[in-house]
Amino acid sequence: MFTGDTAGDFLCAGLHRAGFANQPPSSGLSDGLALNDCYITAAARCVPPQNRLVAEELHNCRPFLVRELEALPTVRAIMPLGGVAFEATLRAFRDMGHGIPSHKFAHGVLVELPDGLAPLLPSYHVSLQNTNTGRLTPEMFDSVLNRIKVLIENE
């Protein structure tokens, strides 16, 4: 996911600038991209009609996200891209049995979670709708990535 399109280009360039990726572009599986201290997943596993997710699709995909989070017990920070991913992450942790209070999505705001869970540092999604309108700029994205980098380096 996030390969071969402008959203992926924006994401990979930011990951590269922060040192989480070995190269800025990613065009496909065999392009040589390597992630460092970084794992990418998704709240939804398909592209829905008109690119609009419905609750049922997110509900059906949540077990995959739960299993991935359970398989990554040493995660030190999570950067949900957009409000949908932010809510899906909170719901996944609740499904795992954690008492997670409700939180409001806000770009770049550190959200501490209970039970020793990794904190969330959400960003606006890297979609064209956000990057072409200036809602998300490279500087804004870099700011969140750099906060994550400091957070994980200081553990």
Backbone as CSV, one residue per row, in Angstrom:
resi,resn,N_x,N_y,N_z,CA_x,CA_y,CA_z,C_x,C_y,C_z
1,MET,0.838,-1.176,0.000,0.000,0.000,0.000,0.882,1.238,0.000
2,PHE,0.332,2.327,-0.441,1.055,3.590,-0.553,2.224,3.519,-1.523
3,THR,2.124,2.693,-2.550,3.186,2.659,-3.553,2.607,3.010,-4.914
4,GLY,3.379,3.759,-5.679,2.992,4.064,-7.044,1.969,5.167,-7.192
5,ASP,1.694,5.941,-6.135,0.779,7.068,-6.274,1.336,8.271,-5.511
6,THR,0.697,9.406,-5.675,1.231,10.624,-5.060,1.143,10.605,-3.538
7,ALA,0.126,9.931,-2.979,0.054,9.812,-1.523,1.257,9.023,-1.015
8,GLY,1.581,7.942,-1.711,2.743,7.145,-1.342,4.036,7.919,-1.507
9,ASP,4.119,8.719,-2.561,5.312,9.547,-2.759,5.499,10.511,-1.592
10,PHE,4.399,11.144,-1.163,4.456,12.081,-0.036,4.886,11.348,1.230
11,LEU,4.261,10.201,1.488,4.571,9.415,2.682,6.031,8.965,2.682
12,CYS,6.465,8.348,1.604,7.841,7.814,1.555,8.885,8.916,1.620
13,ALA,8.604,10.053,1.002,9.557,11.169,1.082,9.706,11.626,2.529
14,GLY,8.589,11.715,3.244,8.654,12.105,4.657,9.388,11.074,5.495
15,LEU,9.084,9.797,5.265,9.778,8.734,5.997,11.273,8.773,5.718
16,HIS,11.647,9.070,4.477,13.062,9.163,4.116,13.727,10.348,4.811
17,ARG,13.071,11.490,4.794,13.651,12.673,5.452,13.880,12.428,6.943
18,ALA,13.002,11.653,7.559,13.120,11.381,9.001,14.034,10.195,9.301
19,GLY,14.512,9.506,8.266,15.402,8.374,8.472,14.699,7.041,8.664
20,PHE,13.390,6.994,8.408,12.641,5.753,8.545,12.601,4.937,7.253
21,ALA,13.083,5.496,6.155,13.116,4.792,4.870,14.444,5.089,4.175
22,ASN,14.932,4.119,3.403,16.225,4.268,2.749,16.160,5.080,1.457
23,GLN,14.974,5.342,0.943,14.835,6.098,-0.295,13.485,6.811,-0.277
24,PRO,13.390,7.946,-0.989,12.136,8.694,-0.953,11.005,8.105,-1.801
25,PRO,11.261,7.596,-3.001,10.109,7.079,-3.755,9.899,5.588,-3.520
26,SER,8.685,5.157,-3.772,8.376,3.728,-3.782,7.376,3.482,-4.893
27,SER,7.798,2.667,-5.856,6.942,2.414,-7.017,6.355,1.012,-7.030
28,GLY,6.858,0.123,-6.186,6.345,-1.233,-6.153,7.188,-2.122,-5.263
29,LEU,6.819,-3.395,-5.203,7.486,-4.338,-4.301,8.988,-4.481,-4.542
30,SER,9.440,-4.363,-5.772,10.845,-4.635,-6.072,11.667,-3.366,-6.278
31,ASP,11.225,-2.238,-5.733,11.943,-0.982,-5.951,13.086,-0.743,-4.970
32,GLY,13.273,-1.636,-4.002,14.377,-1.507,-3.063,14.061,-0.743,-1.791
33,LEU,12.827,-0.310,-1.622,12.473,0.415,-0.407,12.671,-0.473,0.817
34,ALA,13.343,0.071,1.809,13.509,-0.614,3.090,13.112,0.367,4.187
35,LEU,12.267,-0.095,5.089,11.840,0.729,6.220,12.701,0.416,7.432
36,ASN,13.022,1.441,8.210,13.843,1.302,9.413,13.027,1.755,10.612
37,ASP,12.840,0.876,11.609,12.052,1.211,12.795,10.660,1.706,12.415
38,CYS,10.092,1.131,11.378,8.815,1.597,10.857,8.049,0.415,10.267
39,TYR,6.756,0.388,10.505,5.869,-0.645,9.971,4.611,0.061,9.486
40,ILE,4.138,-0.292,8.311,2.947,0.338,7.754,1.827,-0.687,7.682
41,THR,0.669,-0.306,8.166,-0.510,-1.150,8.106,-1.701,-0.267,7.738
42,ALA,-2.887,-0.845,7.757,-4.074,-0.077,7.376,-5.287,-0.520,8.175
43,ALA,-6.190,0.416,8.381,-7.450,0.111,9.051,-8.393,-0.635,8.117
44,ALA,-8.269,-0.402,6.826,-9.097,-1.078,5.818,-8.185,-1.739,4.792
45,ARG,-8.574,-2.903,4.333,-7.730,-3.693,3.425,-8.143,-3.604,1.970
46,CYS,-9.114,-2.787,1.664,-9.578,-2.683,0.290,-9.853,-1.220,-0.036
47,VAL,-9.953,-0.944,-1.302,-10.358,0.389,-1.727,-11.859,0.337,-1.957
48,PRO,-12.609,1.043,-1.140,-14.069,0.975,-1.249,-14.592,1.783,-2.436
49,PRO,-15.828,1.540,-2.826,-16.435,2.333,-3.904,-16.402,3.820,-3.573
50,GLN,-16.073,4.636,-4.551,-15.948,6.089,-4.391,-14.961,6.473,-3.276
51,ASN,-14.100,5.538,-2.937,-13.070,5.764,-1.916,-13.666,6.230,-0.582
52,ARG,-14.874,5.770,-0.281,-15.562,6.114,0.966,-15.782,4.850,1.775
53,LEU,-15.102,4.764,2.901,-15.271,3.609,3.779,-16.602,3.682,4.506
54,VAL,-17.167,2.530,4.761,-18.352,2.463,5.607,-17.978,1.666,6.857
55,ALA,-18.766,1.832,7.895,-18.465,1.206,9.184,-18.306,-0.301,9.063
56,GLU,-19.108,-0.942,8.231,-19.040,-2.391,8.089,-17.679,-2.844,7.557
57,GLU,-17.117,-2.095,6.607,-15.801,-2.451,6.062,-14.727,-2.327,7.143
58,LEU,-14.776,-1.268,7.904,-13.802,-1.100,8.983,-13.966,-2.189,10.035
59,HIS,-15.195,-2.509,10.355,-15.466,-3.574,11.325,-14.922,-4.915,10.822
60,ASN,-15.134,-5.220,9.549,-14.661,-6.486,8.983,-13.141,-6.570,8.928
61,CYS,-12.472,-5.436,8.791,-11.010,-5.423,8.706,-10.321,-5.313,10.063
62,ARG,-11.048,-4.920,11.095,-10.431,-4.697,12.403,-9.676,-5.910,12.942
63,PRO,-10.170,-7.144,12.778,-9.392,-8.282,13.302,-7.979,-8.374,12.724
64,PHE,-7.801,-7.930,11.482,-6.453,-7.935,10.897,-5.562,-6.929,11.615
65,LEU,-6.096,-5.738,11.888,-5.330,-4.724,12.602,-5.017,-5.187,14.022
66,VAL,-5.979,-5.796,14.684,-5.765,-6.316,16.038,-4.626,-7.332,16.031
67,ARG,-4.648,-8.261,15.091,-3.585,-9.289,15.028,-2.224,-8.660,14.768
68,GLU,-2.179,-7.642,13.923,-0.896,-6.980,13.665,-0.390,-6.272,14.920
69,LEU,-1.258,-5.573,15.611,-0.839,-4.902,16.846,-0.385,-5.913,17.895
70,GLU,-1.066,-7.036,17.982,-0.658,-8.083,18.927,0.690,-8.686,18.540
71,ALA,0.992,-8.724,17.253,2.258,-9.296,16.774,3.423,-8.319,16.903
72,LEU,3.129,-7.084,17.264,4.159,-6.048,17.385,4.183,-5.483,18.808
73,PRO,4.536,-6.308,19.789,4.447,-5.855,21.189,5.472,-4.794,21.577
74,THR,6.494,-4.592,20.786,7.523,-3.618,21.162,7.376,-2.286,20.435
75,VAL,6.245,-2.053,19.808,6.001,-0.780,19.134,6.130,0.345,20.154
76,ARG,6.846,1.396,19.759,7.096,2.497,20.693,6.302,3.755,20.373
77,ALA,5.743,3.832,19.170,4.901,4.969,18.785,4.083,4.561,17.576
78,ILE,2.881,5.110,17.482,1.996,4.814,16.362,1.530,6.132,15.768
79,MET,1.608,6.221,14.437,1.203,7.426,13.722,0.013,7.108,12.820
80,PRO,-1.198,7.193,13.353,-2.363,6.977,12.497,-2.481,8.117,11.480
81,LEU,-2.744,7.759,10.236,-2.901,8.767,9.190,-4.384,9.056,8.987
82,GLY,-4.848,10.103,9.613,-6.228,10.520,9.477,-7.102,10.049,10.616
83,GLY,-8.265,10.651,10.694,-9.210,10.348,11.760,-9.722,8.927,11.715
84,VAL,-9.903,8.372,10.520,-10.393,6.995,10.405,-9.377,6.032,11.003
85,ALA,-8.110,6.193,10.664,-7.064,5.315,11.210,-6.906,5.526,12.709
86,PHE,-7.038,6.763,13.153,-6.942,7.078,14.578,-8.017,6.320,15.353
87,GLU,-9.268,6.430,14.906,-10.375,5.736,15.576,-10.230,4.222,15.469
88,ALA,-9.770,3.736,14.322,-9.596,2.292,14.141,-8.537,1.750,15.097
89,THR,-7.483,2.514,15.331,-6.436,2.081,16.260,-6.971,2.021,17.681
90,LEU,-7.710,3.049,18.080,-8.306,3.042,19.419,-9.256,1.862,19.581
91,ARG,-10.082,1.599,18.573,-11.027,0.476,18.631,-10.290,-0.858,18.672
92,ALA,-9.208,-0.974,17.926,-8.438,-2.218,17.940,-7.886,-2.487,19.332
93,PHE,-7.353,-1.458,19.979,-6.852,-1.637,21.344,-7.984,-2.000,22.310
94,ARG,-9.151,-1.415,22.109,-10.298,-1.798,22.941,-10.665,-3.259,22.706
95,ASP,-10.640,-3.697,21.447,-10.929,-5.095,21.127,-9.914,-6.034,21.766
96,MET,-8.713,-5.528,22.017,-7.667,-6.321,22.656,-7.840,-6.346,24.174
97,GLY,-8.861,-5.657,24.677,-9.152,-5.683,26.106,-8.624,-4.506,26.895
98,HIS,-8.093,-3.512,26.226,-7.566,-2.336,26.923,-8.675,-1.319,27.149
99,GLY,-8.665,-0.709,28.306,-9.639,0.332,28.623,-9.177,1.666,28.072
100,ILE,-9.519,1.913,26.837,-9.076,3.134,26.167,-10.203,4.160,26.202
101,PRO,-9.973,5.303,26.830,-11.010,6.342,26.812,-11.116,6.949,25.412
102,SER,-12.173,7.664,25.177,-12.320,8.304,23.878,-11.343,9.480,23.792
103,HIS,-10.859,9.698,22.598,-9.943,10.801,22.311,-10.387,11.437,21.012
104,LYS,-10.129,12.700,20.889,-10.452,13.412,19.658,-9.215,13.482,18.777
105,PHE,-9.399,13.202,17.483,-8.293,13.297,16.532,-7.826,14.740,16.411
106,ALA,-6.520,14.920,16.447,-5.917,16.225,16.191,-4.522,15.977,15.637
107,HIS,-4.201,16.626,14.555,-2.900,16.458,13.921,-1.769,16.806,14.884
108,GLY,-0.839,15.865,15.045,0.381,16.119,15.804,0.257,16.147,17.304
109,VAL,-0.900,15.812,17.836,-1.095,15.844,19.291,-0.748,14.477,19.879
110,LEU,0.121,14.461,20.860,0.519,13.218,21.517,-0.644,12.699,22.362
111,VAL,-1.020,11.450,22.117,-2.088,10.807,22.873,-1.478,9.642,23.643
112,GLU,-1.361,9.818,24.954,-0.824,8.760,25.816,-1.917,7.732,26.054
113,LEU,-1.568,6.463,25.989,-2.515,5.385,26.215,-2.144,4.613,27.471
114,PRO,-3.118,3.976,28.117,-2.843,3.213,29.339,-2.201,1.860,29.031
115,ASP,-1.929,1.117,30.067,-1.474,-0.273,29.982,-0.135,-0.444,29.275
116,GLY,0.685,0.594,29.260,1.992,0.481,28.615,1.927,0.454,27.102
117,LEU,0.791,0.838,26.527,0.656,0.856,25.071,1.435,2.027,24.487
118,ALA,1.848,1.859,23.249,2.568,2.920,22.559,1.678,4.145,22.402
119,PRO,2.242,5.330,22.562,1.450,6.545,22.357,1.116,6.739,20.879
120,LEU,0.058,7.484,20.636,-0.340,7.823,19.274,0.082,9.255,18.977
121,LEU,0.631,9.449,17.800,0.931,10.788,17.291,0.310,10.870,15.902
122,PRO,-0.973,11.211,15.838,-1.662,11.188,14.551,-1.266,12.336,13.632
123,SER,-1.448,12.076,12.354,-1.237,13.080,11.317,-2.455,13.082,10.415
124,TYR,-2.676,14.217,9.757,-3.654,14.189,8.690,-3.213,13.134,7.681
125,HIS,-4.158,12.556,6.979,-3.845,11.542,5.968,-3.058,12.194,4.831
126,VAL,-2.210,11.399,4.188,-1.354,11.885,3.101,-2.079,11.917,1.756
127,SER,-3.381,11.916,1.766,-4.173,11.925,0.534,-3.949,13.209,-0.260
128,LEU,-4.217,13.124,-1.564,-4.137,14.309,-2.417,-5.051,15.418,-1.917
129,GLN,-6.202,15.035,-1.420,-7.148,16.025,-0.907,-6.499,16.875,0.183
130,ASN,-5.658,16.275,1.003,-5.004,17.017,2.085,-3.715,17.699,1.640
131,THR,-2.921,17.013,0.822,-1.627,17.590,0.448,-1.758,18.660,-0.636
132,ASN,-2.721,18.527,-1.547,-2.897,19.539,-2.601,-3.542,20.815,-2.077
133,THR,-4.269,20.716,-0.992,-4.947,21.895,-0.443,-4.136,22.592,0.637
134,GLY,-3.022,21.985,1.039,-2.208,22.570,2.100,-2.668,22.220,3.498
135,ARG,-3.688,21.393,3.591,-4.108,20.957,4.935,-2.980,20.190,5.602
136,LEU,-2.219,19.438,4.775,-1.024,18.745,5.257,0.137,19.142,4.362
137,THR,1.112,19.776,4.953,2.313,20.180,4.219,3.465,19.246,4.610
138,PRO,4.513,19.206,3.794,5.682,18.400,4.190,6.228,18.810,5.556
139,GLU,6.204,20.099,5.863,6.710,20.572,7.152,5.857,20.057,8.314
140,MET,4.553,20.045,8.128,3.660,19.528,9.170,3.894,18.038,9.373
141,PHE,4.043,17.317,8.272,4.268,15.875,8.341,5.609,15.580,9.000
142,ASP,6.636,16.316,8.574,7.973,16.135,9.154,7.973,16.404,10.652
143,SER,7.201,17.377,11.086,7.143,17.707,12.506,6.666,16.505,13.324
144,VAL,5.631,15.826,12.856,5.130,14.653,13.579,6.151,13.526,13.514
145,LEU,6.713,13.273,12.349,7.719,12.209,12.224,8.922,12.480,13.108
146,ASN,9.349,13.715,13.184,10.505,14.044,14.022,10.190,13.889,15.500
147,ARG,8.968,14.199,15.898,8.559,13.960,17.294,8.586,12.472,17.607
148,ILE,8.147,11.661,16.649,8.183,10.206,16.841,9.618,9.738,16.955
149,LYS,10.465,10.258,16.099,11.880,9.862,16.126,12.507,10.173,17.485
150,VAL,12.271,11.349,18.003,12.786,11.726,19.327,12.205,10.815,20.401
151,LEU,10.932,10.562,20.306,10.253,9.715,21.299,10.875,8.317,21.352
152,ILE,11.090,7.702,20.180,11.613,6.339,20.191,13.105,6.295,20.496
153,GLU,13.817,7.348,20.176,15.249,7.378,20.491,15.496,7.574,21.972
154,ASN,14.562,8.190,22.669,14.728,8.470,24.097,14.208,7.350,24.989
155,GLU,13.805,6.246,24.412,13.330,5.117,25.231,14.466,4.196,25.566
